[in-house]
């Protein structure tokens, strides 16, 4: 887990399917997924929020919790989607970072998302380790769901 991969909205880009696809170069395995290096490394600050937030768009805050409107309506909406579908909360992430710091957050994330089989990283979007679960990912109908129900 890397600090640069924690987006201002609280998303851990290191858990994202597109980031993991790039990290493990999944196109070589026949899985055609978009690649992404992460919000901050791409210079996007925060892909989800910057278009609707002047502070993020202009790079005036490092994290959304620095804003007087935290959590704003847009972040609450995004957080609900991620809590419902992807087993994570941006708002909880940001609260943790604000109270305990980025180092403790990264350590917690490393433990939470560590693959019990190989020690790789489990993707927040589908619950699959892209290091040892490639065959499972290849057969998955909905690449961005934890189950295919």
N, C-alpha and C positions, 0 to 999 in steps of 0.2 A: 504494500500500500504506500502510495506517495502523496505528499501534501499537494503537489501541483495538480493531482487528479481529483481534488475535492472542489467542486464547482461552488460558486457563491450561493446557489440555491440549496446547497446541502447534498446534492447528488454526488455519489462517489463514482466518478467516471471509470475507475478501475474495475467496477463490477458490471459495467454496461456491455451488452452483447456486441455492439459495434467496435468497442475498444478491444474486447477480448478476441473478436474475430481478426482484428489487425495484429494483435500481439501473437496469436498462434497461426497467422496467415492461413485462414480457413479456405480461401479461394483455391489453394493448392490441393485441398482435400475434396474439392468439388462443391463446397458449400458457398454459394454466392451471396454473401452478406456485405453490407456497406462497412467500410473501415472508418474509424474515427480515433484520433489520438487523444481526445478529451477536450473539454471546453476551453480551459485555460491554455493548454499547449497550442491549440489552434488559434489563439488570440480572440476567441469568441466571448470570453468572460463567462457568459452563461447562455447557452443556446435556448433554454426554456424561457428565461425571464427577461433578457435584455431589451427585447423590442417593446416591452410594456413597462420598463422601469428606467427612468432617466439616470438614476444613480448607478445602476449596473451598466447601462449603455455607455456612459461616460467614464466608467471605471473608478467611481468615487467611493465605492465600498468594496471591501474584500469579501464579506459575507453578508447575506440578507439580514442577519440579526443586528447589524449595525444601523439599520434603518428604523426610524420612528414608527413606521407602519407595519413592522414585522409582527406577526406574519400577515402579509397582504392577501387580498382576495385571490389573486392569481396563484400565489404560493400555496394557499390552502387547497385550491382546486387540484393543483399538481400533486400535492402531498396525499390527498384523498385517493387519487388514481394509483399512486405508487403503494400506498398502504393496502389498498384493495387487491391490486394485481401482482405486485412485485415484492411483497414482504419487507418493505422498508419505508421509512418516513424521513423526508427531508427536514421537516420541522424538528423532529426528535434529534436528528443528526446535528442540526444547527444549535439546538439547545445544549447538547452535550459538548460541542466544540466551545461554545461561549462559556460554559461553566467549568469544564475540565481541561480544555486546550486541545489543540490539533494532534499532539503526540499521543495522548491517551486515546483519542478518537481513532487514530490510525491503528493502534494496537488492538482496540476493541473490534474494529472492522476486520482486521486480519484473522482474529480468532473466530468471529461470527461467520465469515464467508469462506473459511478454509475447507477444502474438499477432504472428507475423511478417508477417501481412497488413496489419493496421490499427493495431497498437500497443495494442490493448485487452488485456483480461485473459482468459486461458484458464481455463475452469472445471476444477477438479481432479476433479470428479465424472464428467465426460464428455469432456474434452479439446476442448471447443468454445468459441470466442470468442463471447460473447453480443452483441458489438457488430457483427461482420461475418458470423457464422455462424448467424443466426436461421433461414434456410431449411433448413439442415442439421438444426438442432434440431427444427424442426417435423416433419420426416419421420422422426425417430429414434424407434424403438419403445420402447427402454429409455432413459429420460432420464438415468438415473444409471449408465451404463456407457460405457466408452470405445469399445466396439464393440458391434454388435448380433449378434454371433456366437451 
